[in-house]
């Protein structure tokens, strides 16, 4: 099963998702490993009354086995349905990678 499918399966099993988007952003980062950098947009009533850190903890809990390997980075945009409606579905673009790879020659 692909990393993307595994993430989606775990999140859908653990949360009621009104909106779900997952972008593989590995191509934006140095190195030759793929399926390591992702941007997640999730809208769920389960986030209501939760601070941002609590929402992140919920996602980390559902993906705990994947967070060390293969996932290296996970940008999260987590909203309640009301918040999502207020943002009109806007999700900021991810910045370009500023880091280097151990394989880069200095």
N, CA, C and O atoms as CSV, one atom per row, in Angstrom:
chain,resi,resn,atom,element,x,y,z
A,1,UNK,N,N,0.852,-1.173,0.000
A,1,UNK,CA,C,0.000,0.000,0.000
A,1,UNK,C,C,0.900,1.238,0.000
A,1,UNK,O,O,1.918,1.269,0.691
A,2,UNK,N,N,0.522,2.253,-0.775
A,2,UNK,CA,C,1.320,3.473,-0.834
A,2,UNK,C,C,1.205,4.239,0.482
A,2,UNK,O,O,0.262,4.039,1.248
A,3,UNK,N,N,2.164,5.105,0.733
A,3,UNK,CA,C,2.152,5.919,1.941
A,3,UNK,C,C,0.899,6.790,1.959
A,3,UNK,O,O,0.245,6.919,2.994
A,4,UNK,N,N,0.564,7.389,0.810
A,4,UNK,CA,C,-0.626,8.232,0.723
A,4,UNK,C,C,-1.886,7.460,1.102
A,4,UNK,O,O,-2.722,7.959,1.855
A,5,UNK,N,N,-2.017,6.255,0.583
A,5,UNK,CA,C,-3.192,5.433,0.893
A,5,UNK,C,C,-3.229,5.034,2.362
A,5,UNK,O,O,-4.296,4.990,2.975
A,6,UNK,N,N,-2.075,4.747,2.914
A,6,UNK,CA,C,-2.002,4.369,4.331
A,6,UNK,C,C,-2.417,5.546,5.221
A,6,UNK,O,O,-3.158,5.370,6.188
A,7,UNK,N,N,-1.935,6.742,4.887
A,7,UNK,CA,C,-2.315,7.935,5.656
A,7,UNK,C,C,-3.817,8.137,5.582
A,7,UNK,O,O,-4.473,8.328,6.606
A,8,UNK,N,N,-4.364,8.096,4.377
A,8,UNK,CA,C,-5.797,8.316,4.218
A,8,UNK,C,C,-6.617,7.262,4.959
A,8,UNK,O,O,-7.594,7.598,5.628
A,9,UNK,N,N,-6.237,6.017,4.849
A,9,UNK,CA,C,-6.965,4.942,5.517
A,9,UNK,C,C,-6.979,5.145,7.039
A,9,UNK,O,O,-8.018,4.986,7.679
A,10,UNK,N,N,-5.836,5.493,7.606
A,10,UNK,CA,C,-5.754,5.683,9.065
A,10,UNK,C,C,-6.568,6.890,9.524
A,10,UNK,O,O,-7.245,6.832,10.551
A,11,UNK,N,N,-6.500,7.989,8.757
A,11,UNK,CA,C,-7.234,9.181,9.160
A,11,UNK,C,C,-8.737,8.992,9.003
A,11,UNK,O,O,-9.505,9.431,9.860
A,12,UNK,N,N,-9.163,8.355,7.938
A,12,UNK,CA,C,-10.605,8.122,7.741
A,12,UNK,C,C,-11.154,7.134,8.774
A,12,UNK,O,O,-12.322,7.218,9.152
A,13,UNK,N,N,-10.327,6.214,9.223
A,13,UNK,CA,C,-10.763,5.263,10.255
A,13,UNK,C,C,-10.878,5.937,11.620
A,13,UNK,O,O,-11.683,5.527,12.457
A,14,UNK,N,N,-10.064,6.979,11.841
A,14,UNK,CA,C,-10.029,7.600,13.156
A,14,UNK,C,C,-10.804,8.893,13.298
A,14,UNK,O,O,-11.055,9.345,14.415
A,15,UNK,N,N,-11.189,9.502,12.173
A,15,UNK,CA,C,-11.872,10.794,12.209
A,15,UNK,C,C,-13.010,10.830,11.196
A,15,UNK,O,O,-12.949,10.191,10.146
A,16,UNK,N,N,-14.034,11.579,11.528
A,16,UNK,CA,C,-15.040,11.914,10.524
A,16,UNK,C,C,-14.476,13.089,9.743
A,16,UNK,O,O,-14.306,14.175,10.298
A,17,UNK,N,N,-14.186,12.889,8.470
A,17,UNK,CA,C,-13.570,13.929,7.656
A,17,UNK,C,C,-14.586,14.528,6.694
A,17,UNK,O,O,-15.180,13.821,5.880
A,18,UNK,N,N,-14.778,15.834,6.798
A,18,UNK,CA,C,-15.659,16.568,5.898
A,18,UNK,C,C,-14.899,16.928,4.626
A,18,UNK,O,O,-15.449,16.905,3.525
A,19,UNK,N,N,-13.637,17.258,4.802
A,19,UNK,CA,C,-12.738,17.587,3.687
A,19,UNK,C,C,-11.408,16.916,3.979
A,19,UNK,O,O,-10.948,16.901,5.121
A,20,UNK,N,N,-10.793,16.362,2.945
A,20,UNK,CA,C,-9.505,15.691,3.096
A,20,UNK,C,C,-8.695,15.940,1.836
A,20,UNK,O,O,-9.150,15.677,0.723
A,21,UNK,N,N,-7.507,16.444,2.027
A,21,UNK,CA,C,-6.562,16.614,0.922
A,21,UNK,C,C,-5.180,16.235,1.436
A,21,UNK,O,O,-4.791,16.600,2.546
A,22,UNK,N,N,-4.467,15.515,0.628
A,22,UNK,CA,C,-3.093,15.167,0.972
A,22,UNK,C,C,-2.233,15.382,-0.263
A,22,UNK,O,O,-2.485,14.800,-1.318
A,23,UNK,N,N,-1.231,16.212,-0.123
A,23,UNK,CA,C,-0.306,16.470,-1.219
A,23,UNK,C,C,1.056,15.903,-0.873
A,23,UNK,O,O,1.597,16.158,0.203
A,24,UNK,N,N,1.599,15.134,-1.795
A,24,UNK,CA,C,2.955,14.631,-1.637
A,24,UNK,C,C,3.889,15.731,-2.123
A,24,UNK,O,O,3.938,16.030,-3.316
A,25,UNK,N,N,4.624,16.326,-1.204
A,25,UNK,CA,C,5.523,17.428,-1.537
A,25,UNK,C,C,6.990,16.999,-1.521
A,25,UNK,O,O,7.886,17.838,-1.432
A,26,UNK,N,N,7.226,15.709,-1.606
A,26,UNK,CA,C,8.597,15.191,-1.553
A,26,UNK,C,C,9.466,15.755,-2.673
A,26,UNK,O,O,10.667,15.959,-2.493
A,27,UNK,N,N,8.860,16.004,-3.819
A,27,UNK,CA,C,9.617,16.522,-4.966
A,27,UNK,C,C,10.185,17.921,-4.708
A,27,UNK,O,O,11.088,18.365,-5.417
A,28,UNK,N,N,9.658,18.612,-3.697
A,28,UNK,CA,C,10.116,19.964,-3.378
A,28,UNK,C,C,11.338,19.952,-2.458
A,28,UNK,O,O,11.844,21.013,-2.095
A,29,UNK,N,N,11.808,18.784,-2.084
A,29,UNK,CA,C,12.885,18.664,-1.113
A,29,UNK,C,C,14.064,17.929,-1.720
A,29,UNK,O,O,13.912,17.135,-2.648
A,30,UNK,N,N,15.240,18.206,-1.180
A,30,UNK,CA,C,16.446,17.588,-1.705
A,30,UNK,C,C,16.526,16.130,-1.289
A,30,UNK,O,O,15.830,15.687,-0.374
A,31,UNK,N,N,17.359,15.416,-1.956
A,31,UNK,CA,C,17.522,13.989,-1.681
A,31,UNK,C,C,16.736,13.172,-2.683
A,31,UNK,O,O,15.933,13.704,-3.450
A,32,UNK,N,N,16.974,11.890,-2.667
A,32,UNK,CA,C,16.336,11.029,-3.654
A,32,UNK,C,C,15.177,10.207,-3.089
A,32,UNK,O,O,14.583,9.404,-3.808
A,33,UNK,N,N,14.852,10.399,-1.809
A,33,UNK,CA,C,13.745,9.645,-1.218
A,33,UNK,C,C,12.425,10.309,-1.562
A,33,UNK,O,O,12.296,11.532,-1.502
A,34,UNK,N,N,11.473,9.513,-1.914
A,34,UNK,CA,C,10.141,10.030,-2.218
A,34,UNK,C,C,9.183,9.545,-1.137
A,34,UNK,O,O,9.518,8.675,-0.333
A,35,UNK,N,N,7.986,10.124,-1.134
A,35,UNK,CA,C,6.955,9.749,-0.166
A,35,UNK,C,C,7.396,9.995,1.275
A,35,UNK,O,O,7.189,9.161,2.156
A,36,UNK,N,N,8.014,11.170,1.495
A,36,UNK,CA,C,8.487,11.503,2.836
A,36,UNK,C,C,7.951,12.834,3.354
A,36,UNK,O,O,7.901,13.047,4.566
A,37,UNK,N,N,7.550,13.733,2.454
A,37,UNK,CA,C,7.091,15.075,2.822
A,37,UNK,C,C,5.669,15.276,2.309
A,37,UNK,O,O,5.404,15.128,1.116
A,38,UNK,N,N,4.746,15.617,3.230
A,38,UNK,CA,C,3.343,15.739,2.849
A,38,UNK,C,C,2.721,17.000,3.437
A,38,UNK,O,O,3.168,17.519,4.459
A,39,UNK,N,N,1.679,17.476,2.764
A,39,UNK,CA,C,0.844,18.558,3.292
A,39,UNK,C,C,-0.565,17.998,3.407
A,39,UNK,O,O,-1.140,17.504,2.437
A,40,UNK,N,N,-1.105,18.088,4.611
A,40,UNK,CA,C,-2.427,17.553,4.917
A,40,UNK,C,C,-3.405,18.685,5.191
A,40,UNK,O,O,-3.117,19.606,5.955
A,41,UNK,N,N,-4.559,18.600,4.558
A,41,UNK,CA,C,-5.692,19.463,4.882
A,41,UNK,C,C,-6.787,18.527,5.373
A,41,UNK,O,O,-7.205,17.620,4.654
A,42,UNK,N,N,-7.246,18.747,6.590
A,42,UNK,CA,C,-8.310,17.910,7.148
A,42,UNK,C,C,-9.320,18.805,7.860
A,42,UNK,O,O,-8.964,19.677,8.654
A,43,UNK,N,N,-10.586,18.561,7.551
A,43,UNK,CA,C,-11.680,19.290,8.186
A,43,UNK,C,C,-12.544,18.250,8.887
A,43,UNK,O,O,-13.035,17.307,8.267
A,44,UNK,N,N,-12.721,18.442,10.201
A,44,UNK,CA,C,-13.465,17.462,10.978
A,44,UNK,C,C,-14.169,18.120,12.158
A,44,UNK,O,O,-13.614,19.011,12.800
A,45,UNK,N,N,-15.391,17.680,12.441
A,45,UNK,CA,C,-16.044,18.159,13.654
A,45,UNK,C,C,-15.305,17.719,14.915
A,45,UNK,O,O,-15.508,18.299,15.982
A,46,UNK,N,N,-14.459,16.711,14.807
A,46,UNK,CA,C,-13.683,16.240,15.962
A,46,UNK,C,C,-12.708,17.304,16.465
A,46,UNK,O,O,-12.233,17.221,17.598
A,47,UNK,N,N,-12.407,18.298,15.635
A,47,UNK,CA,C,-11.478,19.361,16.033
A,47,UNK,C,C,-12.164,20.470,16.834
A,47,UNK,O,O,-11.492,21.338,17.391
A,48,UNK,N,N,-13.480,20.444,16.893
A,48,UNK,CA,C,-14.203,21.496,17.610
A,48,UNK,C,C,-13.826,21.476,19.085
A,48,UNK,O,O,-13.798,20.424,19.723
A,49,UNK,N,N,-13.536,22.668,19.615
A,49,UNK,CA,C,-13.154,22.804,21.015
A,49,UNK,C,C,-11.720,22.398,21.307
A,49,UNK,O,O,-11.302,22.408,22.465
A,50,UNK,N,N,-10.966,22.043,20.288
A,50,UNK,CA,C,-9.569,21.620,20.470
A,50,UNK,C,C,-8.629,22.733,20.014
A,50,UNK,O,O,-8.844,23.364,18.979
A,51,UNK,N,N,-7.593,22.956,20.802
A,51,UNK,CA,C,-6.536,23.879,20.385
A,51,UNK,C,C,-5.741,23.240,19.254
A,51,UNK,O,O,-5.817,22.032,19.030
A,52,UNK,N,N,-4.981,24.063,18.548
A,52,UNK,CA,C,-4.214,23.567,17.413
A,52,UNK,C,C,-3.275,22.429,17.812
A,52,UNK,O,O,-3.169,21.432,17.097
A,53,UNK,N,N,-2.600,22.571,18.941
A,53,UNK,CA,C,-1.671,21.527,19.373
A,53,UNK,C,C,-2.429,20.218,19.647
A,53,UNK,O,O,-1.907,19.139,19.367
A,54,UNK,N,N,-3.628,20.299,20.181
A,54,UNK,CA,C,-4.427,19.092,20.429
A,54,UNK,C,C,-4.846,18.431,19.118
A,54,UNK,O,O,-4.889,17.204,19.021
A,55,UNK,N,N,-5.149,19.239,18.123
A,55,UNK,CA,C,-5.498,18.694,16.801
A,55,UNK,C,C,-4.305,17.964,16.196
A,55,UNK,O,O,-4.438,16.871,15.645
A,56,UNK,N,N,-3.136,18.592,16.311
A,56,UNK,CA,C,-1.922,17.946,15.793
A,56,UNK,C,C,-1.667,16.628,16.528
A,56,UNK,O,O,-1.302,15.628,15.911
A,57,UNK,N,N,-1.861,16.635,17.837
A,57,UNK,CA,C,-1.649,15.417,18.608
A,57,UNK,C,C,-2.597,14.300,18.161
A,57,UNK,O,O,-2.222,13.128,18.148
A,58,UNK,N,N,-3.813,14.668,17.800
A,58,UNK,CA,C,-4.770,13.677,17.305
A,58,UNK,C,C,-4.243,13.018,16.025
A,58,UNK,O,O,-4.300,11.798,15.873
A,59,UNK,N,N,-3.732,13.846,15.111
A,59,UNK,CA,C,-3.203,13.327,13.849
A,59,UNK,C,C,-1.958,12.491,14.100
A,59,UNK,O,O,-1.820,11.398,13.550
A,60,UNK,N,N,-1.047,12.999,14.930
A,60,UNK,CA,C,0.157,12.227,15.254
A,60,UNK,C,C,-0.198,10.881,15.877
A,60,UNK,O,O,0.457,9.876,15.604
A,61,UNK,N,N,-1.221,10.861,16.702
A,61,UNK,CA,C,-1.643,9.603,17.307
A,61,UNK,C,C,-2.123,8.601,16.274
A,61,UNK,O,O,-1.819,7.412,16.370
A,62,UNK,N,N,-2.870,9.074,15.290
A,62,UNK,CA,C,-3.381,8.180,14.247
A,62,UNK,C,C,-2.279,7.713,13.297
A,62,UNK,O,O,-2.374,6.632,12.715
A,63,UNK,N,N,-1.239,8.525,13.144
A,63,UNK,CA,C,-0.164,8.201,12.198
A,63,UNK,C,C,1.147,7.828,12.879
A,63,UNK,O,O,2.194,7.800,12.233
A,64,UNK,N,N,1.097,7.544,14.169
A,64,UNK,CA,C,2.322,7.377,14.955
A,64,UNK,C,C,3.323,6.409,14.338
A,64,UNK,O,O,4.523,6.684,14.342
A,65,UNK,N,N,2.864,5.303,13.819
A,65,UNK,CA,C,3.790,4.311,13.266
A,65,UNK,C,C,4.461,4.783,11.981
A,65,UNK,O,O,5.506,4.260,11.596
A,66,UNK,N,N,3.864,5.767,11.321
A,66,UNK,CA,C,4.422,6.264,10.062
A,66,UNK,C,C,5.308,7.490,10.245
A,66,UNK,O,O,6.035,7.871,9.328
A,67,UNK,N,N,5.254,8.112,11.424
A,67,UNK,CA,C,5.906,9.404,11.597
A,67,UNK,C,C,7.432,9.335,11.628
A,67,UNK,O,O,8.079,10.319,11.268
A,68,UNK,N,N,8.012,8.262,12.025
A,68,UNK,CA,C,9.470,8.151,12.013
A,68,UNK,C,C,9.970,7.661,10.671
A,68,UNK,O,O,11.032,8.063,10.197
A,69,UNK,N,N,9.198,6.800,10.078
A,69,UNK,CA,C,9.553,6.232,8.786
A,69,UNK,C,C,8.280,5.646,8.195
A,69,UNK,O,O,7.695,4.761,8.820
A,70,UNK,N,N,7.837,6.062,7.083
A,70,UNK,CA,C,8.503,6.823,6.033
A,70,UNK,C,C,8.298,8.341,6.089
A,70,UNK,O,O,8.998,9.067,5.384
A,71,UNK,N,N,7.361,8.844,6.904
A,71,UNK,CA,C,7.088,10.282,6.892
A,71,UNK,C,C,8.212,11.032,7.605
A,71,UNK,O,O,8.553,10.734,8.750
A,72,UNK,N,N,8.772,12.001,6.907
A,72,UNK,CA,C,9.805,12.854,7.482
A,72,UNK,C,C,9.208,14.189,7.914
A,72,UNK,O,O,9.602,14.746,8.939
A,73,UNK,N,N,8.252,14.705,7.129
A,73,UNK,CA,C,7.628,15.991,7.437
A,73,UNK,C,C,6.158,15.958,7.045
A,73,UNK,O,O,5.785,15.424,6.001
A,74,UNK,N,N,5.335,16.542,7.910
A,74,UNK,CA,C,3.898,16.600,7.656
A,74,UNK,C,C,3.393,17.986,8.042
A,74,UNK,O,O,3.265,18.307,9.223
A,75,UNK,N,N,3.106,18.803,7.028
A,75,UNK,CA,C,2.511,20.120,7.265
A,75,UNK,C,C,1.014,19.901,7.411
A,75,UNK,O,O,0.390,19.262,6.564
A,76,UNK,N,N,0.435,20.431,8.486
A,76,UNK,CA,C,-0.982,20.176,8.759
A,76,UNK,C,C,-1.787,21.462,8.792
A,76,UNK,O,O,-1.400,22.444,9.426
A,77,UNK,N,N,-2.904,21.435,8.104
A,77,UNK,CA,C,-3.893,22.509,8.112
A,77,UNK,C,C,-5.196,21.854,8.555
A,77,UNK,O,O,-5.887,21.216,7.761
A,78,UNK,N,N,-5.519,22.022,9.830
A,78,UNK,CA,C,-6.624,21.287,10.453
A,78,UNK,C,C,-7.703,22.268,10.884
A,78,UNK,O,O,-7.438,23.207,11.635
A,79,UNK,N,N,-8.919,22.043,10.405
A,79,UNK,CA,C,-10.013,22.986,10.642
A,79,UNK,C,C,-11.283,22.279,11.093
A,79,UNK,O,O,-11.521,21.113,10.779
A,80,UNK,N,N,-12.083,23.019,11.835
A,80,UNK,CA,C,-13.457,22.591,12.065
A,80,UNK,C,C,-14.246,22.970,10.816
A,80,UNK,O,O,-13.774,23.786,10.024
A,81,UNK,N,N,-15.436,22.401,10.618
A,81,UNK,CA,C,-16.233,22.798,9.457
A,81,UNK,C,C,-16.501,24.307,9.405
A,81,UNK,O,O,-16.468,24.902,8.328
A,82,UNK,N,N,-16.762,24.922,10.549
A,82,UNK,CA,C,-17.022,26.363,10.591
A,82,UNK,C,C,-15.782,27.167,10.189
A,82,UNK,O,O,-15.885,28.137,9.438
A,83,UNK,N,N,-14.621,26.764,10.688
A,83,UNK,CA,C,-13.373,27.441,10.326
A,83,UNK,C,C,-13.092,27.295,8.829
A,83,UNK,O,O,-12.657,28.242,8.173
A,84,UNK,N,N,-13.343,26.115,8.308
A,84,UNK,CA,C,-13.101,25.842,6.894
A,84,UNK,C,C,-13.979,26.735,6.020
A,84,UNK,O,O,-13.530,27.281,5.012
A,85,UNK,N,N,-15.214,26.867,6.421
A,85,UNK,CA,C,-16.140,27.724,5.681
A,85,UNK,C,C,-15.663,29.183,5.743
A,85,UNK,O,O,-15.727,29.900,4.745
A,86,UNK,N,N,-15.192,29.613,6.901
A,86,UNK,CA,C,-14.716,30.995,7.063
A,86,UNK,C,C,-13.482,31.279,6.207
A,86,UNK,O,O,-13.305,32.404,5.739
A,87,UNK,N,N,-12.626,30.275,5.995
A,87,UNK,CA,C,-11.422,30.469,5.175
A,87,UNK,C,C,-11.725,30.326,3.692
A,87,UNK,O,O,-10.869,30.595,2.849
A,88,UNK,N,N,-12.940,29.905,3.376
A,88,UNK,CA,C,-13.365,29.657,1.993
A,88,UNK,C,C,-12.442,28.653,1.306
A,88,UNK,O,O,-12.209,28.727,0.099
A,89,UNK,N,N,-11.924,27.719,2.093
A,89,UNK,CA,C,-11.091,26.654,1.540
A,89,UNK,C,C,-9.680,27.066,1.172
A,89,UNK,O,O,-8.991,26.351,0.445
A,90,UNK,N,N,-9.246,28.214,1.669
A,90,UNK,CA,C,-7.884,28.670,1.350
A,90,UNK,C,C,-6.860,27.867,2.133
A,90,UNK,O,O,-6.972,27.693,3.347
A,91,UNK,N,N,-5.866,27.386,1.414
A,91,UNK,CA,C,-4.741,26.682,2.029
A,91,UNK,C,C,-3.469,27.338,1.500
A,91,UNK,O,O,-3.264,27.383,0.287
A,92,UNK,N,N,-2.612,27.847,2.383
A,92,UNK,CA,C,-1.393,28.514,1.903
A,92,UNK,C,C,-0.458,27.536,1.194
A,92,UNK,O,O,-0.398,26.347,1.507
A,93,UNK,N,N,0.260,28.090,0.234
A,93,UNK,CA,C,1.264,27.288,-0.466
A,93,UNK,C,C,2.410,26.981,0.479
A,93,UNK,O,O,2.739,27.779,1.356
A,94,UNK,N,N,3.001,25.841,0.295
A,94,UNK,CA,C,4.157,25.468,1.107
A,94,UNK,C,C,5.389,26.199,0.602
A,94,UNK,O,O,5.535,26.410,-0.602
A,95,UNK,N,N,6.281,26.590,1.513
A,95,UNK,CA,C,7.513,27.259,1.079
A,95,UNK,C,C,8.445,26.263,0.403
A,95,UNK,O,O,8.339,25.054,0.608
A,96,UNK,N,N,9.339,26.781,-0.390
A,96,UNK,CA,C,10.355,25.934,-0.997
A,96,UNK,C,C,11.309,25.440,0.079
A,96,UNK,O,O,11.529,26.112,1.087
A,97,UNK,N,N,11.858,24.288,-0.141
A,97,UNK,CA,C,12.809,23.702,0.806
A,97,UNK,C,C,14.053,24.565,0.868
A,97,UNK,O,O,14.630,24.916,-0.161
A,98,UNK,N,N,14.459,24.901,2.068
A,98,UNK,CA,C,15.666,25.704,2.256
A,98,UNK,C,C,16.818,24.846,2.783
A,98,UNK,O,O,17.947,25.321,2.907
A,99,UNK,N,N,16.528,23.598,3.087
A,99,UNK,CA,C,17.540,22.719,3.655
A,99,UNK,C,C,18.340,22.030,2.573
A,99,UNK,O,O,18.005,22.087,1.389
A,100,UNK,N,N,19.370,21.397,2.992
A,100,UNK,CA,C,20.205,20.656,2.076
A,100,UNK,C,C,20.132,19.177,2.345
A,100,UNK,O,O,19.465,18.733,3.279
A,101,UNK,N,N,20.796,18.447,1.553
A,101,UNK,CA,C,20.848,17.001,1.707
A,101,UNK,C,C,22.260,16.633,2.138
A,101,UNK,O,O,23.225,17.323,1.807
A,102,UNK,N,N,22.364,15.557,2.867
A,102,UNK,CA,C,23.691,15.083,3.257
A,102,UNK,C,C,24.501,14.719,2.022
A,102,UNK,O,O,25.730,14.675,2.067
A,103,UNK,N,N,23.800,14.455,0.909
A,103,UNK,CA,C,24.483,14.089,-0.319
A,103,UNK,C,C,25.018,15.317,-1.053
A,103,UNK,O,O,25.854,15.183,-1.946
A,104,UNK,N,N,24.542,16.523,-0.687
A,104,UNK,CA,C,25.024,17.740,-1.343
A,104,UNK,C,C,26.494,17.966,-0.996
A,104,UNK,O,O,26.926,17.736,0.133
A,105,UNK,N,N,27.236,18.413,-1.975
A,105,UNK,CA,C,28.651,18.758,-1.762
A,105,UNK,C,C,28.730,20.214,-1.360
A,105,UNK,O,O,28.133,21.068,-2.017
A,106,UNK,N,N,29.447,20.514,-0.303
A,106,UNK,CA,C,29.550,21.894,0.198
A,106,UNK,C,C,30.807,22.549,-0.301
A,106,UNK,O,O,31.066,23.710,0.016
